[in-house]
Structures are given as C-alpha cells and as structure tokens.
Amino acid sequence: MDIISSKDNEIIKSVKKLKEKKYRDLENAYIVEGIKMVKEAILEKASIRQIIICDDCEKSDSIPKELMYEIAKYDCTYVTSKIFKYISEVQTPQGVLAVIEKNNSVNNSETDINYNEDIIVALDDIQDPGNLGTILRTVDSVGLTQILVSKGTADCYNPKVVRSSMGAIYRVKVIECNDLLEILKEVKRNKFKILVTSLGDNSKNIYDMKYNKKVLVIGNEANGVEERIMNLADEKIKIPMLGRTESLNAAVATGIVLYEYVRQKLEK
C-alpha cells in the first residue's frame, strides 16, 4: 500500500484546492472531515468520491474498526500524519476526511423545486457561515428537504457551514439561485405565498400566520430582505419580543418561525 508523503502529489493538491469556493464550484465537490461526519456520509449514502486516511491514525486504532470496514468499500488514499495536517481544516484532526459530490442544483429555473412541501425556506444574502449551517440543520430538523439560496449567500459547502450543519448538508438539497427574485416569482405562480421577516409596524405576529404553501424568506443579517423581494411579498411577519432587544440572530429567527410551523402541523 502506497502512503503519500509529498505535498506535490496530484491527489493532495486537488484536495487542498477544495478549500477554495471556486474549486468547489469547478469540481462540484466539497470536503467533510472527522469520524462522525464521514460515518454519517456513509450512512446517508452521500456521493463519496474519495476518502483520505491518516496512516498513523489507522495504526493507532483511533478510527473505529467498524468504520474502517465501511471506508474500505470506497476509493481510499493513505497519507502521512504530516500531509493529513496539511490538508486538514481543524486544529486536532481525527485522521479521516472525505471528498463528496455536492447535493445541489445551480440554475436560474424553478424546475428543481419540490412543490409538495408545505413550506420552503429561501435565504437572501445570509453571510455568516455559522448562521447558514445552523439554518440548514434547522430546516432538516423540521423534515424539509430543500432550501433556496441567493447568489450572494455564503457558500453552503464552506467547511464551517458543513461542520455546523451537523450532517444536514447530506439531506437538504441546496438550490442556488442566480436571481432569487425571479425564482420567487415562479414559486408564486405555483400557488405559494411569499412571507418575509420584517420589523415594520404592518408586520403580522408569526403566531397569527398559517404556514401552508408558504415561502419563508430570511434576509441578510445587517440589511434584512432586499427591497425588490419585500415588494413581492404577500405577507410580512415578525417575532413578538417582550424585552428591549429589537431583532434576533437570523438562524435563531428561522428556528422560531419553523417551529411554529411544526406546532401547527402537530395540532392537525
């Protein structure tokens, strides 16, 4: 078994490049790292292209034997600990990472949208990777299988997003919209109503809204939902707050609204 020990190896160079968005887009692939994430990728039958293993970690049994048995079914590459640290994104690598094909759609059409779901979440230029990963995790937790993201939204396959999604990235289809406004117009033509979060006085309480055939648009952390989309909205909603804080973190707000949807669904 050959063990790669050079940074100049073509496999190592290609994996290293996937740290950059332009190469993730070019290769339509991304990296997941760590025992839990790789194990979940296998369980979820993600499109795994390759698995990189630290030779020293396997010898020390830090990677569970039952996981190594599953990993052996894939295209595996062994590297030295020095090379693994070179390609790793974390301070204390666990010795295993996988290159996975994206679960996404990139176009300017509504054809990939599943209209059988009660509610669709759309993100308008969400910037913070932690927020984005948490929103993906929340969308997955309420049983939704897709999310619309604007061109200006942070990369859903950024390593920080992938880690904070806690495996949701395998199950939630990311529909990247070249023009979110046009996609939302198409969604409206499919009998969905557009809801936007807004702090305005004419916004409805989220608990007074019925969440059936709705698109929930979550706006940019600093600027909110852009004006063109705001003008397209059928309803504006806000979360009632009893304290002096005027607004909530985008991921927190998404979770509160989506779990009101869950509450209403369970009541039925």
C-alpha positions as CSV (number, residue, x, y, z in Angstrom):
1,M,0.0,0.0,0.0
2,D,1.5,3.4,-1.1
3,I,1.4,6.1,1.5
4,I,1.5,9.7,0.2
5,S,4.2,11.8,1.8
6,S,4.6,14.7,-0.6
7,K,2.6,17.9,-0.9
8,D,3.2,17.9,-4.6
9,N,1.2,14.7,-5.1
10,E,-1.7,15.4,-7.5
11,I,-4.3,13.9,-5.2
12,I,-3.1,16.1,-2.3
13,K,-3.1,19.3,-4.5
14,S,-6.6,18.6,-5.7
15,V,-7.9,18.1,-2.1
16,K,-6.1,21.2,-0.9
17,K,-7.8,23.2,-3.7
18,L,-11.2,22.3,-2.4
19,K,-10.7,24.7,0.5
20,E,-11.5,27.4,-2.0
21,K,-15.0,28.1,-3.3
22,K,-14.0,28.5,-6.9
23,Y,-12.6,25.0,-7.0
24,R,-15.5,23.5,-5.1
25,D,-17.7,25.0,-7.8
26,L,-15.5,23.8,-10.6
27,E,-15.3,20.3,-9.2
28,N,-18.9,20.2,-7.8
29,A,-17.4,18.7,-4.7
30,Y,-16.6,19.6,-1.1
31,I,-14.7,18.1,1.9
32,V,-16.1,16.7,5.2
33,E,-13.8,15.9,8.0
34,G,-13.8,13.8,11.1
35,I,-15.1,10.4,12.2
36,K,-18.7,11.5,12.8
37,M,-19.1,13.4,9.5
38,V,-17.6,10.6,7.4
39,K,-19.6,7.9,9.2
40,E,-22.8,9.9,8.6
41,A,-21.9,10.5,4.9
42,I,-21.6,6.7,4.5
43,L,-24.9,6.1,6.4
44,E,-26.7,8.7,4.3
45,K,-25.3,7.3,1.1
46,A,-23.7,10.6,0.1
47,S,-21.9,10.6,-3.2
48,I,-18.4,9.9,-1.8
49,R,-15.7,10.3,-4.4
50,Q,-12.7,9.6,-2.2
51,I,-11.7,9.1,1.4
52,I,-8.3,10.2,2.7
53,I,-6.9,8.4,5.8
54,C,-4.0,9.3,8.0
55,D,-1.9,6.1,8.1
56,D,-0.7,6.8,11.7
57,C,-4.3,7.2,12.9
58,E,-5.3,3.8,11.4
59,K,-2.4,2.1,13.1
60,S,-3.2,3.7,16.4
61,D,-6.9,2.4,16.2
62,S,-8.2,6.0,16.7
63,I,-10.5,5.3,13.8
64,P,-13.0,2.6,14.9
65,K,-12.6,-0.7,13.1
66,E,-16.2,-0.9,12.1
67,L,-15.9,2.4,10.4
68,M,-12.6,1.3,8.6
69,Y,-14.6,-1.7,7.3
70,E,-17.1,0.6,5.7
71,I,-14.4,3.0,4.5
72,A,-12.6,0.2,2.7
73,K,-15.6,-0.1,0.2
74,Y,-14.6,3.3,-1.2
75,D,-11.7,4.7,-3.1
76,C,-9.2,5.3,-0.3
77,T,-5.9,7.1,-0.2
78,Y,-3.5,6.9,2.7
79,V,-1.2,9.8,3.7
80,T,1.3,10.5,6.4
81,S,0.2,12.5,9.5
82,K,2.2,15.5,8.3
83,I,0.3,15.5,5.0
84,F,-3.0,15.0,6.7
85,K,-2.4,18.0,8.9
86,Y,-1.5,20.0,5.7
87,I,-4.9,19.3,4.1
88,S,-7.0,19.4,7.3
89,E,-9.1,22.3,8.4
90,V,-9.1,21.6,12.1
91,Q,-6.6,22.0,14.9
92,T,-6.7,18.4,16.1
93,P,-7.5,16.2,13.1
94,Q,-9.1,12.8,13.6
95,G,-7.3,11.3,10.7
96,V,-10.1,10.8,8.1
97,L,-11.8,13.1,5.6
98,A,-14.0,12.5,2.5
99,V,-14.4,14.3,-0.8
100,I,-18.2,14.4,-1.6
101,E,-20.2,15.4,-4.6
102,K,-22.5,18.4,-3.9
103,N,-26.2,17.8,-3.2
104,N,-27.2,20.9,-5.1
105,S,-28.7,22.5,-8.2
106,V,-27.3,25.6,-9.9
107,N,-29.5,27.2,-12.4
108,N,-32.0,30.0,-13.0
109,S,-35.1,27.8,-13.1
110,E,-37.7,26.6,-10.7
111,T,-37.7,23.1,-12.2
112,D,-35.7,21.5,-9.4
113,I,-38.0,22.8,-6.6
114,N,-40.2,20.3,-4.8
115,Y,-43.7,21.9,-4.6
116,N,-45.1,19.0,-2.4
117,E,-43.6,20.5,0.8
118,D,-45.7,22.8,3.0
119,I,-43.1,25.4,3.4
120,I,-39.9,26.4,1.5
121,V,-37.1,28.4,3.1
122,A,-35.3,31.0,1.0
123,L,-32.1,32.8,2.1
124,D,-31.5,36.3,0.8
125,D,-27.7,37.0,1.2
126,I,-27.1,35.3,4.5
127,Q,-23.4,35.9,5.1
128,D,-22.3,34.2,8.3
129,P,-21.2,30.5,7.8
130,G,-22.4,29.6,11.3
131,N,-25.8,31.0,10.7
132,L,-26.1,29.2,7.4
133,G,-25.0,25.9,8.8
134,T,-27.5,26.3,11.7
135,I,-30.3,27.1,9.3
136,L,-29.5,24.0,7.2
137,R,-29.6,21.9,10.4
138,T,-32.9,23.5,11.4
139,V,-34.5,23.0,8.0
140,D,-33.5,19.3,8.2
141,S,-34.8,19.0,11.8
142,V,-38.4,20.0,10.7
143,G,-38.5,17.5,7.9
144,L,-37.8,19.8,4.9
145,T,-35.6,18.6,2.1
146,Q,-34.6,21.7,0.2
147,I,-33.5,25.3,0.6
148,L,-33.3,28.2,-1.9
149,V,-30.2,30.4,-1.6
150,S,-29.4,33.7,-3.4
151,K,-26.2,34.2,-5.3
152,G,-25.0,36.5,-2.6
153,T,-25.5,33.9,0.2
154,A,-22.3,32.4,1.7
155,D,-21.2,29.1,0.2
156,C,-23.2,26.2,1.7
157,Y,-20.2,23.9,1.2
158,N,-17.8,26.1,3.1
159,P,-16.1,23.9,5.8
160,K,-17.5,26.0,8.6
161,V,-21.0,25.6,7.2
162,V,-20.6,21.9,6.6
163,R,-19.4,21.4,10.2
164,S,-22.2,23.5,11.8
165,S,-24.9,21.8,9.6
166,M,-24.2,18.6,11.6
167,G,-24.9,16.3,8.7
168,A,-27.9,18.2,7.3
169,I,-25.8,19.1,4.3
170,Y,-26.3,15.4,3.1
171,R,-30.0,15.5,3.3
172,V,-31.0,19.1,2.3
173,K,-30.8,19.9,-1.3
174,V,-29.3,23.4,-1.9
175,I,-30.9,25.2,-4.8
176,E,-28.5,28.1,-5.7
177,C,-30.5,30.8,-7.5
178,N,-28.8,33.1,-10.0
179,D,-31.7,35.5,-9.4
180,L,-33.7,34.8,-6.3
181,L,-36.3,37.3,-7.2
182,E,-37.2,35.6,-10.5
183,I,-37.3,32.2,-8.8
184,L,-39.7,33.5,-6.1
185,K,-41.9,34.9,-8.9
186,E,-42.1,31.4,-10.4
187,V,-42.8,29.9,-7.0
188,K,-45.7,32.3,-6.5
189,R,-47.1,31.1,-9.9
190,N,-47.1,27.6,-8.3
191,K,-49.6,28.9,-5.7
192,F,-47.1,29.6,-2.9
193,K,-47.3,32.8,-0.9
194,I,-44.1,34.8,0.0
195,L,-43.5,35.5,3.6
196,V,-40.7,37.9,4.6
197,T,-39.4,38.7,8.0
198,S,-39.7,42.4,8.8
199,L,-39.7,44.7,11.9
200,G,-42.3,47.1,10.4
201,D,-45.4,48.1,12.2
202,N,-47.6,46.4,9.5
203,S,-45.9,43.0,10.0
204,K,-48.1,40.2,11.4
205,N,-47.3,38.2,14.5
206,I,-45.8,34.9,13.5
207,Y,-48.4,33.1,15.7
208,D,-51.2,34.6,13.7
209,M,-50.0,33.1,10.4
210,K,-50.9,29.8,8.8
211,Y,-47.9,28.0,7.4
212,N,-49.2,26.1,4.4
213,K,-47.8,26.6,0.9
214,K,-45.6,29.4,2.0
215,V,-42.0,30.6,1.1
216,L,-40.2,31.9,4.2
217,V,-37.6,34.5,3.1
218,I,-34.8,35.2,5.6
219,G,-32.9,38.4,4.9
220,N,-29.3,39.5,5.3
221,E,-28.0,39.8,8.9
222,A,-27.3,43.6,8.5
223,N,-29.8,44.7,5.9
224,G,-32.7,42.3,6.1
225,V,-34.7,41.3,3.0
226,E,-33.9,43.3,-0.1
227,E,-36.5,45.8,-1.2
228,R,-37.5,44.1,-4.5
229,I,-38.3,40.9,-2.7
230,M,-40.0,42.9,0.1
231,N,-42.3,44.4,-2.5
232,L,-43.1,40.9,-3.9
233,A,-44.1,39.6,-0.5
234,D,-47.7,38.6,0.2
235,E,-47.2,38.9,4.0
236,K,-44.7,40.4,6.3
237,I,-44.1,38.7,9.7
238,K,-42.2,39.4,12.9
239,I,-41.5,37.6,16.1
240,P,-43.0,39.3,19.2
241,M,-40.4,40.2,21.8
242,L,-41.1,41.3,25.3
243,G,-37.7,42.6,26.1
244,R,-35.7,45.6,24.7
245,T,-33.9,43.7,22.0
246,E,-35.2,44.7,18.6
247,S,-34.1,41.8,16.5
248,L,-32.8,38.3,16.6
249,N,-29.9,36.4,15.0
250,A,-31.0,35.1,11.5
251,A,-30.6,31.5,12.5
252,V,-32.5,31.9,15.7
253,A,-35.3,33.7,14.0
254,T,-35.5,31.0,11.3
255,G,-35.8,28.3,14.0
256,I,-38.6,30.1,15.9
257,V,-40.7,30.5,12.8
258,L,-40.1,27.0,11.5
259,Y,-41.1,25.5,14.9
260,E,-44.3,27.5,14.9
261,Y,-44.9,25.7,11.6
262,V,-44.1,22.4,13.4
263,R,-46.5,23.2,16.2
264,Q,-49.3,24.0,13.8
265,K,-48.7,20.8,11.9
266,L,-48.7,18.7,15.0
267,E,-52.0,20.2,16.1
268,K,-53.6,18.9,12.9
